[in-house]
Amino acid sequence: MTPAQDNILREVTRRHFFQDCSMGLGALALTSLLGGEQASAAPAIAKGGRFPAKAKNVIYLFMAGGPSQLELWDYKPKLVELTGQPIPQSYIEGKRFAFMNSSHGVKLLGTKRKFAQHGQCGTWVSDMLPHTAKIVDDISVVNTCQTSLFNHAPAKLFMNTGSGQFGRPSMGSWVTYGIGSESQDLPGFVVLQSGPRGPRGGAVNWGSGFLPTTYQGVPLRGQGEPILNLTNPAGIDTAKQRAAIDAVRAMNQIRLKQTGDDEISTRINAYEMAYRMQSSAPELIDISGETQATLDLYGVSPQKASFARNCLLARRLVERGTRFVQLYHTNWDSHGGSGETLEDDFPKVVKDVDQACAALVMDLKQRDLLKDTLVIWGGEFGRTPMGENREKTGRNHHIDAFSMWFAGGGIKPGQTYGKSDELGFNAAEDPAHVHDLHATILHLLGIDHKQLTFRFQGRDFRLTDVHGNIMTKLLA
């Protein structure tokens, strides 16, 4: 340590650090570091906005690209019967599609997949999901999900933030802002990615928007160094690293006292978390201690990064107190063009996730974690009952009725929520808009979605904006 750094540390004593940091969200960040979640949670939600939670953690399995519900969950024998016939104009009049002109006679497309009822609940599942079919008594399938945007990047943003506009906080950020995290050595909101590329829109999907950046999602790599440049450079041992961080913290603390800028508190928090993660993150991704039975359950190869490995890491993260874990897997975009077909590429991506998703639910259940962990599966939208005029079979983006499933954390298991019409185009019973999904997820976490707000540019914002109804039939 240089004499200058030593002088700074002498000037800002331990007593001053604890005494002077009690301002705004800086105090929340510090309290979270020192004493856990409780004090950091209170100011985020208005009085009466908290109640006993049924879920403590969330694992969100995001299928980026829009899975076809008609090939997986929503069985439509009438659609199969009418394959090749023009869809009635009453369905599509005034509708907009991403790559389809509704004024030209588009034709209905029934699935070629075989469906059967599974479990004691009799949930319909296609033959593409043999592993997930085994857990239907533990999940709830929602076939009437709806969204407002039909292009990938805006729709992903909408599903994650409740808005198609950049700059809004993601759901994981809202949750960690509202109730904090139980983990002292890992971020409260972690993102894991797999597939041929990242999701369209990138980091804005897990950004903190106008919330302090301490609440943004932290992407971790599933293999190798969890975060690039996390390890100490050559010649720097733990003591030297600690001394450097203490010096930087002291300088940041002086600046915080001068300005009251919340982002300086975030910077202090980030340095401390990075220091602790130098040991906690490598331990997290080291799965050598997992049993062979567990690895086989997920279908994990110890030497290979994959969605299955990320599912196992998600379980390990919630065990260690991380509040919100989001997995992105691409690519589900099955239009029927080159490289995007229902016959070839779609079965491959389904196979990538089927075993691991089922394993995650089973593993959480056998470890008594499922009751406290809300598991969510779905994409940004679904797929049309009509085919596209391309060289191979495919479907367009569809926002009026698509499927997601939920498990654990206060969800009533073994049910199919909602019903779409006989062609699978519109929600016929119990529509579930994105805002309703968000309101329900927050409710399960013990949060009144109308009370979790943040004042920005002269108005109060919330995840559900001015919308959202709790889906009471979905709850246990």
PyMOL commands that set and color helices and strands:
alter all, ss='L'
color gray80, all
select helices_A, chain A and resi 3-11+14-20+24-35+38-44+69-72+77-81+89-92+132-138+152-161+171-179+202-206+213-215+238-259+262-285+287-289+292-298+307-319+345-366+370-372+434-444+472-474
alter helices_A, ss='H'
color red, helices_A
select strands_A, chain A and resi 57-63+115-118+123-126+139-146+189-194+218-219+324-329+373-378+382-387+395-398+402-407+415-417+419-420+427-429+432-433+454-456+459-461
alter strands_A, ss='S'
color yellow, strands_A
deselect
rebuild
show_as cartoon
